[in-house]
Amino acid sequence: MAKLCYFGRLTDVTGTAEEVVGLPPYVSDTGSLVSWLETERGWTGLLSDRCVRIVVNNEIQDHDIGICDTDEIGFLPPVGGG
């Protein structure tokens, strides 16, 4: 089971800071994970926003990479402040 973590405003929008999910067989990379979550949950455009960074096993990723059911995957929205 993959552990999904949501940070910042994504925690409010998704209603959770983390969850453990079984990935469908066709979800094998970060791009297909984002597509699956947005379709399954009705989060159109939420995670695919280019400003949302993806972290796989504590490493920020700049491109689609392979994932598996044992990974920890985080979604980081842009951070603002003043």
mmCIF file as gemmi writes it, N, C-alpha and C atoms, coordinates in Angstrom:
data_model
loop_
_atom_site.group_PDB
_atom_site.id
_atom_site.type_symbol
_atom_site.label_atom_id
_atom_site.label_alt_id
_atom_site.label_comp_id
_atom_site.label_asym_id
_atom_site.label_entity_id
_atom_site.label_seq_id
_atom_site.pdbx_PDB_ins_code
_atom_site.Cartn_x
_atom_site.Cartn_y
_atom_site.Cartn_z
_atom_site.occupancy
_atom_site.B_iso_or_equiv
_atom_site.pdbx_formal_charge
_atom_site.auth_seq_id
_atom_site.auth_asym_id
_atom_site.pdbx_PDB_model_num
ATOM 1 N N . MET Axp A 1 ? 0.84 -1.179 0 1 0 ? 1 A 1
ATOM 2 C CA . MET Axp A 1 ? 0 0 0 1 0 ? 1 A 1
ATOM 3 C C . MET Axp A 1 ? 0.884 1.24 0 1 0 ? 1 A 1
ATOM 4 N N . ALA Axp A 2 ? 0.586 2.177 -0.879 1 0 ? 2 A 1
ATOM 5 C CA . ALA Axp A 2 ? 1.338 3.42 -0.977 1 0 ? 2 A 1
ATOM 6 C C . ALA Axp A 2 ? 0.795 4.433 0.03 1 0 ? 2 A 1
ATOM 7 N N . LYS Axp A 3 ? 1.692 5.198 0.613 1 0 ? 3 A 1
ATOM 8 C CA . LYS Axp A 3 ? 1.301 6.252 1.541 1 0 ? 3 A 1
ATOM 9 C C . LYS Axp A 3 ? 1.322 7.569 0.782 1 0 ? 3 A 1
ATOM 10 N N . LEU Axp A 4 ? 0.183 8.256 0.77 1 0 ? 4 A 1
ATOM 11 C CA . LEU Axp A 4 ? 0.068 9.545 0.105 1 0 ? 4 A 1
ATOM 12 C C . LEU Axp A 4 ? -0.023 10.624 1.169 1 0 ? 4 A 1
ATOM 13 N N . CYS Axp A 5 ? 0.765 11.678 1.017 1 0 ? 5 A 1
ATOM 14 C CA . CYS Axp A 5 ? 0.798 12.783 1.982 1 0 ? 5 A 1
ATOM 15 C C . CYS Axp A 5 ? 0.472 14.079 1.26 1 0 ? 5 A 1
ATOM 16 N N . TYR Axp A 6 ? -0.389 14.871 1.887 1 0 ? 6 A 1
ATOM 17 C CA . TYR Axp A 6 ? -0.786 16.154 1.322 1 0 ? 6 A 1
ATOM 18 C C . TYR Axp A 6 ? -0.351 17.252 2.285 1 0 ? 6 A 1
ATOM 19 N N . PHE Axp A 7 ? 0.206 18.32 1.749 1 0 ? 7 A 1
ATOM 20 C CA . PHE Axp A 7 ? 0.723 19.395 2.583 1 0 ? 7 A 1
ATOM 21 C C . PHE Axp A 7 ? 0.037 20.717 2.266 1 0 ? 7 A 1
ATOM 22 N N . GLY Axp A 8 ? 0.124 21.646 3.207 1 0 ? 8 A 1
ATOM 23 C CA . GLY Axp A 8 ? -0.414 22.99 3.013 1 0 ? 8 A 1
ATOM 24 C C . GLY Axp A 8 ? -1.898 22.984 2.712 1 0 ? 8 A 1
ATOM 25 N N . ARG Axp A 9 ? -2.288 23.81 1.74 1 0 ? 9 A 1
ATOM 26 C CA . ARG Axp A 9 ? -3.704 23.934 1.389 1 0 ? 9 A 1
ATOM 27 C C . ARG Axp A 9 ? -4.296 22.63 0.87 1 0 ? 9 A 1
ATOM 28 N N . LEU Axp A 10 ? -3.445 21.724 0.375 1 0 ? 10 A 1
ATOM 29 C CA . LEU Axp A 10 ? -3.95 20.443 -0.125 1 0 ? 10 A 1
ATOM 30 C C . LEU Axp A 10 ? -4.567 19.61 0.993 1 0 ? 10 A 1
ATOM 31 N N . THR Axp A 11 ? -4.085 19.799 2.211 1 0 ? 11 A 1
ATOM 32 C CA . THR Axp A 11 ? -4.68 19.101 3.364 1 0 ? 11 A 1
ATOM 33 C C . THR Axp A 11 ? -6.132 19.526 3.536 1 0 ? 11 A 1
ATOM 34 N N . ASP Axp A 12 ? -6.395 20.826 3.413 1 0 ? 12 A 1
ATOM 35 C CA . ASP Axp A 12 ? -7.763 21.332 3.549 1 0 ? 12 A 1
ATOM 36 C C . ASP Axp A 12 ? -8.65 20.862 2.403 1 0 ? 12 A 1
ATOM 37 N N . VAL Axp A 13 ? -8.125 20.928 1.197 1 0 ? 13 A 1
ATOM 38 C CA . VAL Axp A 13 ? -8.921 20.572 0.015 1 0 ? 13 A 1
ATOM 39 C C . VAL Axp A 13 ? -9.217 19.075 -0.031 1 0 ? 13 A 1
ATOM 40 N N . THR Axp A 14 ? -8.233 18.244 0.296 1 0 ? 14 A 1
ATOM 41 C CA . THR Axp A 14 ? -8.435 16.794 0.242 1 0 ? 14 A 1
ATOM 42 C C . THR Axp A 14 ? -9.127 16.255 1.485 1 0 ? 14 A 1
ATOM 43 N N . GLY Axp A 15 ? -9.073 17.017 2.577 1 0 ? 15 A 1
ATOM 44 C CA . GLY Axp A 15 ? -9.712 16.591 3.82 1 0 ? 15 A 1
ATOM 45 C C . GLY Axp A 15 ? -8.852 15.67 4.659 1 0 ? 15 A 1
ATOM 46 N N . THR Axp A 16 ? -7.588 15.492 4.28 1 0 ? 16 A 1
ATOM 47 C CA . THR Axp A 16 ? -6.695 14.631 5.04 1 0 ? 16 A 1
ATOM 48 C C . THR Axp A 16 ? -5.242 15.041 4.803 1 0 ? 16 A 1
ATOM 49 N N . ALA Axp A 17 ? -4.4 14.744 5.777 1 0 ? 17 A 1
ATOM 50 C CA . ALA Axp A 17 ? -2.968 15.01 5.624 1 0 ? 17 A 1
ATOM 51 C C . ALA Axp A 17 ? -2.255 13.813 5.004 1 0 ? 17 A 1
ATOM 52 N N . GLU Axp A 18 ? -2.806 12.626 5.232 1 0 ? 18 A 1
ATOM 53 C CA . GLU Axp A 18 ? -2.207 11.428 4.643 1 0 ? 18 A 1
ATOM 54 C C . GLU Axp A 18 ? -3.212 10.306 4.569 1 0 ? 18 A 1
ATOM 55 N N . GLU Axp A 19 ? -2.93 9.389 3.671 1 0 ? 19 A 1
ATOM 56 C CA . GLU Axp A 19 ? -3.771 8.204 3.515 1 0 ? 19 A 1
ATOM 57 C C . GLU Axp A 19 ? -2.926 7.081 2.916 1 0 ? 19 A 1
ATOM 58 N N . VAL Axp A 20 ? -3.367 5.878 3.134 1 0 ? 20 A 1
ATOM 59 C CA . VAL Axp A 20 ? -2.703 4.704 2.578 1 0 ? 20 A 1
ATOM 60 C C . VAL Axp A 20 ? -3.67 4.082 1.578 1 0 ? 20 A 1
ATOM 61 N N . VAL Axp A 21 ? -3.176 3.885 0.357 1 0 ? 21 A 1
ATOM 62 C CA . VAL Axp A 21 ? -4.04 3.369 -0.708 1 0 ? 21 A 1
ATOM 63 C C . VAL Axp A 21 ? -3.348 2.244 -1.476 1 0 ? 21 A 1
ATOM 64 N N . GLY Axp A 22 ? -4.143 1.361 -1.981 1 0 ? 22 A 1
ATOM 65 C CA . GLY Axp A 22 ? -3.651 0.354 -2.917 1 0 ? 22 A 1
ATOM 66 C C . GLY Axp A 22 ? -3.727 0.943 -4.312 1 0 ? 22 A 1
ATOM 67 N N . LEU Axp A 23 ? -2.638 0.935 -5.029 1 0 ? 23 A 1
ATOM 68 C CA . LEU Axp A 23 ? -2.618 1.506 -6.371 1 0 ? 23 A 1
ATOM 69 C C . LEU Axp A 23 ? -3.149 0.506 -7.393 1 0 ? 23 A 1
ATOM 70 N N . PRO Axp A 24 ? -3.998 0.959 -8.303 1 0 ? 24 A 1
ATOM 71 C CA . PRO Axp A 24 ? -4.444 0.073 -9.372 1 0 ? 24 A 1
ATOM 72 C C . PRO Axp A 24 ? -3.242 -0.364 -10.222 1 0 ? 24 A 1
ATOM 73 N N . PRO Axp A 25 ? -3.328 -1.494 -10.891 1 0 ? 25 A 1
ATOM 74 C CA . PRO Axp A 25 ? -2.202 -2.003 -11.678 1 0 ? 25 A 1
ATOM 75 C C . PRO Axp A 25 ? -1.703 -1.036 -12.752 1 0 ? 25 A 1
ATOM 76 N N . TYR Axp A 26 ? -2.59 -0.211 -13.285 1 0 ? 26 A 1
ATOM 77 C CA . TYR Axp A 26 ? -2.186 0.714 -14.348 1 0 ? 26 A 1
ATOM 78 C C . TYR Axp A 26 ? -1.526 1.992 -13.828 1 0 ? 26 A 1
ATOM 79 N N . VAL Axp A 27 ? -1.47 2.176 -12.519 1 0 ? 27 A 1
ATOM 80 C CA . VAL Axp A 27 ? -0.799 3.341 -11.939 1 0 ? 27 A 1
ATOM 81 C C . VAL Axp A 27 ? 0.64 2.932 -11.629 1 0 ? 27 A 1
ATOM 82 N N . SER Axp A 28 ? 1.55 3.318 -12.525 1 0 ? 28 A 1
ATOM 83 C CA . SER Axp A 28 ? 2.94 2.88 -12.387 1 0 ? 28 A 1
ATOM 84 C C . SER Axp A 28 ? 3.946 4.028 -12.36 1 0 ? 28 A 1
ATOM 85 N N . ASP Axp A 29 ? 3.443 5.264 -12.511 1 0 ? 29 A 1
ATOM 86 C CA . ASP Axp A 29 ? 4.327 6.425 -12.437 1 0 ? 29 A 1
ATOM 87 C C . ASP Axp A 29 ? 3.551 7.603 -11.839 1 0 ? 29 A 1
ATOM 88 N N . THR Axp A 30 ? 4.267 8.686 -11.557 1 0 ? 30 A 1
ATOM 89 C CA . THR Axp A 30 ? 3.622 9.817 -10.886 1 0 ? 30 A 1
ATOM 90 C C . THR Axp A 30 ? 2.535 10.461 -11.752 1 0 ? 30 A 1
ATOM 91 N N . GLY Axp A 31 ? 2.732 10.473 -13.057 1 0 ? 31 A 1
ATOM 92 C CA . GLY Axp A 31 ? 1.713 11.042 -13.942 1 0 ? 31 A 1
ATOM 93 C C . GLY Axp A 31 ? 0.411 10.264 -13.902 1 0 ? 31 A 1
ATOM 94 N N . SER Axp A 32 ? 0.506 8.94 -13.952 1 0 ? 32 A 1
ATOM 95 C CA . SER Axp A 32 ? -0.717 8.134 -13.904 1 0 ? 32 A 1
ATOM 96 C C . SER Axp A 32 ? -1.354 8.176 -12.516 1 0 ? 32 A 1
ATOM 97 N N . LEU Axp A 33 ? -0.553 8.354 -11.473 1 0 ? 33 A 1
ATOM 98 C CA . LEU Axp A 33 ? -1.104 8.507 -10.119 1 0 ? 33 A 1
ATOM 99 C C . LEU Axp A 33 ? -1.938 9.779 -10.028 1 0 ? 33 A 1
ATOM 100 N N . VAL Axp A 34 ? -1.389 10.882 -10.511 1 0 ? 34 A 1
ATOM 101 C CA . VAL Axp A 34 ? -2.115 12.155 -10.476 1 0 ? 34 A 1
ATOM 102 C C . VAL Axp A 34 ? -3.408 12.042 -11.276 1 0 ? 34 A 1
ATOM 103 N N . SER Axp A 35 ? -3.347 11.464 -12.464 1 0 ? 35 A 1
ATOM 104 C CA . SER Axp A 35 ? -4.55 11.296 -13.295 1 0 ? 35 A 1
ATOM 105 C C . SER Axp A 35 ? -5.594 10.454 -12.583 1 0 ? 35 A 1
ATOM 106 N N . TRP Axp A 36 ? -5.151 9.346 -11.989 1 0 ? 36 A 1
ATOM 107 C CA . TRP Axp A 36 ? -6.073 8.45 -11.282 1 0 ? 36 A 1
ATOM 108 C C . TRP Axp A 36 ? -6.732 9.161 -10.107 1 0 ? 36 A 1
ATOM 109 N N . LEU Axp A 37 ? -5.937 9.845 -9.276 1 0 ? 37 A 1
ATOM 110 C CA . LEU Axp A 37 ? -6.498 10.536 -8.114 1 0 ? 37 A 1
ATOM 111 C C . LEU Axp A 37 ? -7.478 11.63 -8.527 1 0 ? 37 A 1
ATOM 112 N N . GLU Axp A 38 ? -7.113 12.413 -9.528 1 0 ? 38 A 1
ATOM 113 C CA . GLU Axp A 38 ? -8.002 13.494 -9.953 1 0 ? 38 A 1
ATOM 114 C C . GLU Axp A 38 ? -9.312 12.958 -10.521 1 0 ? 38 A 1
ATOM 115 N N . THR Axp A 39 ? -9.245 11.869 -11.277 1 0 ? 39 A 1
ATOM 116 C CA . THR Axp A 39 ? -10.456 11.277 -11.84 1 0 ? 39 A 1
ATOM 117 C C . THR Axp A 39 ? -11.29 10.601 -10.76 1 0 ? 39 A 1
ATOM 118 N N . GLU Axp A 40 ? -10.643 9.774 -9.956 1 0 ? 40 A 1
ATOM 119 C CA . GLU Axp A 40 ? -11.328 9 -8.917 1 0 ? 40 A 1
ATOM 120 C C . GLU Axp A 40 ? -11.985 9.891 -7.867 1 0 ? 40 A 1
ATOM 121 N N . ARG Axp A 41 ? -11.31 10.962 -7.503 1 0 ? 41 A 1
ATOM 122 C CA . ARG Axp A 41 ? -11.776 11.821 -6.409 1 0 ? 41 A 1
ATOM 123 C C . ARG Axp A 41 ? -12.489 13.083 -6.879 1 0 ? 41 A 1
ATOM 124 N N . GLY Axp A 42 ? -12.483 13.332 -8.18 1 0 ? 42 A 1
ATOM 125 C CA . GLY Axp A 42 ? -13.108 14.546 -8.695 1 0 ? 42 A 1
ATOM 126 C C . GLY Axp A 42 ? -12.293 15.797 -8.406 1 0 ? 42 A 1
ATOM 127 N N . TRP Axp A 43 ? -10.978 15.647 -8.319 1 0 ? 43 A 1
ATOM 128 C CA . TRP Axp A 43 ? -10.08 16.758 -8 1 0 ? 43 A 1
ATOM 129 C C . TRP Axp A 43 ? -9.485 17.365 -9.27 1 0 ? 43 A 1
ATOM 130 N N . THR Axp A 44 ? -10.249 17.545 -10.298 1 0 ? 44 A 1
ATOM 131 C CA . THR Axp A 44 ? -9.744 18.005 -11.587 1 0 ? 44 A 1
ATOM 132 C C . THR Axp A 44 ? -8.816 19.207 -11.443 1 0 ? 44 A 1
ATOM 133 N N . GLY Axp A 45 ? -7.594 19.05 -11.912 1 0 ? 45 A 1
ATOM 134 C CA . GLY Axp A 45 ? -6.614 20.122 -11.905 1 0 ? 45 A 1
ATOM 135 C C . GLY Axp A 45 ? -5.94 20.394 -10.581 1 0 ? 45 A 1
ATOM 136 N N . LEU Axp A 46 ? -6.36 19.74 -9.506 1 0 ? 46 A 1
ATOM 137 C CA . LEU Axp A 46 ? -5.801 20.022 -8.184 1 0 ? 46 A 1
ATOM 138 C C . LEU Axp A 46 ? -4.34 19.604 -8.077 1 0 ? 46 A 1
ATOM 139 N N . LEU Axp A 47 ? -4.032 18.38 -8.433 1 0 ? 47 A 1
ATOM 140 C CA . LEU Axp A 47 ? -2.671 17.863 -8.292 1 0 ? 47 A 1
ATOM 141 C C . LEU Axp A 47 ? -1.839 18.033 -9.556 1 0 ? 47 A 1
ATOM 142 N N . SER Axp A 48 ? -2.501 18.192 -10.701 1 0 ? 48 A 1
ATOM 143 C CA . SER Axp A 48 ? -1.77 18.344 -11.953 1 0 ? 48 A 1
ATOM 144 C C . SER Axp A 48 ? -1.311 19.782 -12.194 1 0 ? 48 A 1
ATOM 145 N N . ASP Axp A 49 ? -1.683 20.688 -11.312 1 0 ? 49 A 1
ATOM 146 C CA . ASP Axp A 49 ? -1.196 22.069 -11.391 1 0 ? 49 A 1
ATOM 147 C C . ASP Axp A 49 ? 0.332 22.038 -11.385 1 0 ? 49 A 1
ATOM 148 N N . ARG Axp A 50 ? 0.965 22.704 -12.337 1 0 ? 50 A 1
ATOM 149 C CA . ARG Axp A 50 ? 2.426 22.663 -12.462 1 0 ? 50 A 1
ATOM 150 C C . ARG Axp A 50 ? 3.131 23.205 -11.219 1 0 ? 50 A 1
ATOM 151 N N . CYS Axp A 51 ? 2.429 23.954 -10.384 1 0 ? 51 A 1
ATOM 152 C CA . CYS Axp A 51 ? 3.025 24.495 -9.158 1 0 ? 51 A 1
ATOM 153 C C . CYS Axp A 51 ? 3.094 23.464 -8.036 1 0 ? 51 A 1
ATOM 154 N N . VAL Axp A 52 ? 2.308 22.396 -8.139 1 0 ? 52 A 1
ATOM 155 C CA . VAL Axp A 52 ? 2.321 21.346 -7.116 1 0 ? 52 A 1
ATOM 156 C C . VAL Axp A 52 ? 3.515 20.43 -7.382 1 0 ? 52 A 1
ATOM 157 N N . ARG Axp A 53 ? 4.397 20.335 -6.405 1 0 ? 53 A 1
ATOM 158 C CA . ARG Axp A 53 ? 5.583 19.48 -6.528 1 0 ? 53 A 1
ATOM 159 C C . ARG Axp A 53 ? 5.262 18.095 -5.988 1 0 ? 53 A 1
ATOM 160 N N . ILE Axp A 54 ? 5.893 17.087 -6.55 1 0 ? 54 A 1
ATOM 161 C CA . ILE Axp A 54 ? 5.698 15.708 -6.104 1 0 ? 54 A 1
ATOM 162 C C . ILE Axp A 54 ? 6.991 15.225 -5.459 1 0 ? 54 A 1
ATOM 163 N N . VAL Axp A 55 ? 6.839 14.612 -4.298 1 0 ? 55 A 1
ATOM 164 C CA . VAL Axp A 55 ? 7.965 14.069 -3.55 1 0 ? 55 A 1
ATOM 165 C C . VAL Axp A 55 ? 7.768 12.563 -3.453 1 0 ? 55 A 1
ATOM 166 N N . VAL Axp A 56 ? 8.765 11.804 -3.887 1 0 ? 56 A 1
ATOM 167 C CA . VAL Axp A 56 ? 8.692 10.344 -3.801 1 0 ? 56 A 1
ATOM 168 C C . VAL Axp A 56 ? 9.826 9.878 -2.895 1 0 ? 56 A 1
ATOM 169 N N . ASN Axp A 57 ? 9.438 9.23 -1.809 1 0 ? 57 A 1
ATOM 170 C CA . ASN Axp A 57 ? 10.409 8.722 -0.832 1 0 ? 57 A 1
ATOM 171 C C . ASN Axp A 57 ? 11.407 9.813 -0.418 1 0 ? 57 A 1
ATOM 172 N N . ASN Axp A 58 ? 10.847 10.963 -0.067 1 0 ? 58 A 1
ATOM 173 C CA . ASN Axp A 58 ? 11.601 12.111 0.462 1 0 ? 58 A 1
ATOM 174 C C . ASN Axp A 58 ? 12.494 12.815 -0.546 1 0 ? 58 A 1
ATOM 175 N N . GLU Axp A 59 ? 12.266 12.609 -1.843 1 0 ? 59 A 1
ATOM 176 C CA . GLU Axp A 59 ? 13.034 13.302 -2.871 1 0 ? 59 A 1
ATOM 177 C C . GLU Axp A 59 ? 12.085 14.014 -3.828 1 0 ? 59 A 1
ATOM 178 N N . ILE Axp A 60 ? 12.263 15.335 -3.973 1 0 ? 60 A 1
ATOM 179 C CA . ILE Axp A 60 ? 11.44 16.107 -4.895 1 0 ? 60 A 1
ATOM 180 C C . ILE Axp A 60 ? 11.765 15.676 -6.32 1 0 ? 60 A 1
ATOM 181 N N . GLN Axp A 61 ? 10.72 15.449 -7.097 1 0 ? 61 A 1
ATOM 182 C CA . GLN Axp A 61 ? 10.885 14.982 -8.471 1 0 ? 61 A 1
ATOM 183 C C . GLN Axp A 61 ? 10.488 16.088 -9.45 1 0 ? 61 A 1
ATOM 184 N N . ASP Axp A 62 ? 11.266 16.27 -10.496 1 0 ? 62 A 1
ATOM 185 C CA . ASP Axp A 62 ? 10.975 17.27 -11.514 1 0 ? 62 A 1
ATOM 186 C C . ASP Axp A 62 ? 10.297 16.679 -12.738 1 0 ? 62 A 1
ATOM 187 N N . HIS Axp A 63 ? 10.124 15.374 -12.771 1 0 ? 63 A 1
ATOM 188 C CA . HIS Axp A 63 ? 9.542 14.726 -13.94 1 0 ? 63 A 1
ATOM 189 C C . HIS Axp A 63 ? 8.834 13.457 -13.501 1 0 ? 63 A 1
ATOM 190 N N . ASP Axp A 64 ? 8.091 12.853 -14.421 1 0 ? 64 A 1
ATOM 191 C CA . ASP Axp A 64 ? 7.423 11.586 -14.127 1 0 ? 64 A 1
ATOM 192 C C . ASP Axp A 64 ? 8.451 10.516 -13.798 1 0 ? 64 A 1
ATOM 193 N N . ILE Axp A 65 ? 8.221 9.829 -12.698 1 0 ? 65 A 1
ATOM 194 C CA . ILE Axp A 65 ? 9.083 8.694 -12.369 1 0 ? 65 A 1
ATOM 195 C C . ILE Axp A 65 ? 8.211 7.518 -11.972 1 0 ? 65 A 1
ATOM 196 N N . GLY Axp A 66 ? 8.773 6.346 -12.052 1 0 ? 66 A 1
ATOM 197 C CA . GLY Axp A 66 ? 8.062 5.135 -11.673 1 0 ? 66 A 1
ATOM 198 C C . GLY Axp A 66 ? 7.79 5.102 -10.176 1 0 ? 66 A 1
ATOM 199 N N . ILE Axp A 67 ? 6.65 4.549 -9.81 1 0 ? 67 A 1
ATOM 200 C CA . ILE Axp A 67 ? 6.28 4.38 -8.402 1 0 ? 67 A 1
ATOM 201 C C . ILE Axp A 67 ? 5.756 2.965 -8.204 1 0 ? 67 A 1
ATOM 202 N N . CYS Axp A 68 ? 5.707 2.554 -6.934 1 0 ? 68 A 1
ATOM 203 C CA . CYS Axp A 68 ? 5.128 1.249 -6.61 1 0 ? 68 A 1
ATOM 204 C C . CYS Axp A 68 ? 4.351 1.355 -5.302 1 0 ? 68 A 1
ATOM 205 N N . ASP Axp A 69 ? 3.707 0.281 -4.949 1 0 ? 69 A 1
ATOM 206 C CA . ASP Axp A 69 ? 2.828 0.241 -3.774 1 0 ? 69 A 1
ATOM 207 C C . ASP Axp A 69 ? 3.546 0.461 -2.441 1 0 ? 69 A 1
ATOM 208 N N . THR Axp A 70 ? 4.844 0.416 -2.424 1 0 ? 70 A 1
ATOM 209 C CA . THR Axp A 70 ? 5.566 0.589 -1.156 1 0 ? 70 A 1
ATOM 210 C C . THR Axp A 70 ? 6.126 1.998 -0.98 1 0 ? 70 A 1
ATOM 211 N N . ASP Axp A 71 ? 5.86 2.884 -1.938 1 0 ? 71 A 1
ATOM 212 C CA . ASP Axp A 71 ? 6.405 4.235 -1.89 1 0 ? 71 A 1
ATOM 213 C C . ASP Axp A 71 ? 5.59 5.171 -1.004 1 0 ? 71 A 1
ATOM 214 N N . GLU Axp A 72 ? 6.268 6.221 -0.531 1 0 ? 72 A 1
ATOM 215 C CA . GLU Axp A 72 ? 5.609 7.329 0.144 1 0 ? 72 A 1
ATOM 216 C C . GLU Axp A 72 ? 5.654 8.502 -0.84 1 0 ? 72 A 1
ATOM 217 N N . ILE Axp A 73 ? 4.478 9.017 -1.167 1 0 ? 73 A 1
ATOM 218 C CA . ILE Axp A 73 ? 4.374 10.052 -2.197 1 0 ? 73 A 1
ATOM 219 C C . ILE Axp A 73 ? 3.686 11.271 -1.594 1 0 ? 73 A 1
ATOM 220 N N . GLY Axp A 74 ? 4.373 12.406 -1.689 1 0 ? 74 A 1
ATOM 221 C CA . GLY Axp A 74 ? 3.831 13.64 -1.137 1 0 ? 74 A 1
ATOM 222 C C . GLY Axp A 74 ? 3.525 14.646 -2.222 1 0 ? 74 A 1
ATOM 223 N N . PHE Axp A 75 ? 2.568 15.513 -1.932 1 0 ? 75 A 1
ATOM 224 C CA . PHE Axp A 75 ? 2.177 16.576 -2.841 1 0 ? 75 A 1
ATOM 225 C C . PHE Axp A 75 ? 2.337 17.902 -2.126 1 0 ? 75 A 1
ATOM 226 N N . LEU Axp A 76 ? 3.209 18.767 -2.66 1 0 ? 76 A 1
ATOM 227 C CA . LEU Axp A 76 ? 3.531 20.049 -2.039 1 0 ? 76 A 1
ATOM 228 C C . LEU Axp A 76 ? 2.995 21.202 -2.886 1 0 ? 76 A 1
ATOM 229 N N . PRO Axp A 77 ? 2.06 21.98 -2.349 1 0 ? 77 A 1
ATOM 230 C CA . PRO Axp A 77 ? 1.59 23.149 -3.092 1 0 ? 77 A 1
ATOM 231 C C . PRO Axp A 77 ? 2.604 24.282 -2.957 1 0 ? 77 A 1
ATOM 232 N N . PRO Axp A 78 ? 2.446 25.34 -3.747 1 0 ? 78 A 1
ATOM 233 C CA . PRO Axp A 78 ? 3.339 26.477 -3.597 1 0 ? 78 A 1
ATOM 234 C C . PRO Axp A 78 ? 3.214 27.06 -2.189 1 0 ? 78 A 1
ATOM 235 N N . VAL Axp A 79 ? 4.312 27.587 -1.704 1 0 ? 79 A 1
ATOM 236 C CA . VAL Axp A 79 ? 4.324 28.194 -0.37 1 0 ? 79 A 1
ATOM 237 C C . VAL Axp A 79 ? 4.422 29.697 -0.539 1 0 ? 79 A 1
ATOM 238 N N . GLY Axp A 80 ? 3.569 30.401 0.165 1 0 ? 80 A 1
ATOM 239 C CA . GLY Axp A 80 ? 3.608 31.862 0.117 1 0 ? 80 A 1
ATOM 240 C C . GLY Axp A 80 ? 3.732 32.411 1.522 1 0 ? 80 A 1
ATOM 241 N N . GLY Axp A 81 ? 4.051 33.615 1.599 1 0 ? 81 A 1
ATOM 242 C CA . GLY Axp A 81 ? 4.156 34.224 2.91 1 0 ? 81 A 1
ATOM 243 C C . GLY Axp A 81 ? 4.361 35.716 2.774 1 0 ? 81 A 1
ATOM 244 N N . GLY Axp A 82 ? 4.436 36.329 3.88 1 0 ? 82 A 1
ATOM 245 C CA . GLY Axp A 82 ? 4.628 37.772 3.809 1 0 ? 82 A 1
ATOM 246 C C . GLY Axp A 82 ? 5.088 38.32 5.112 1 0 ? 82 A 1
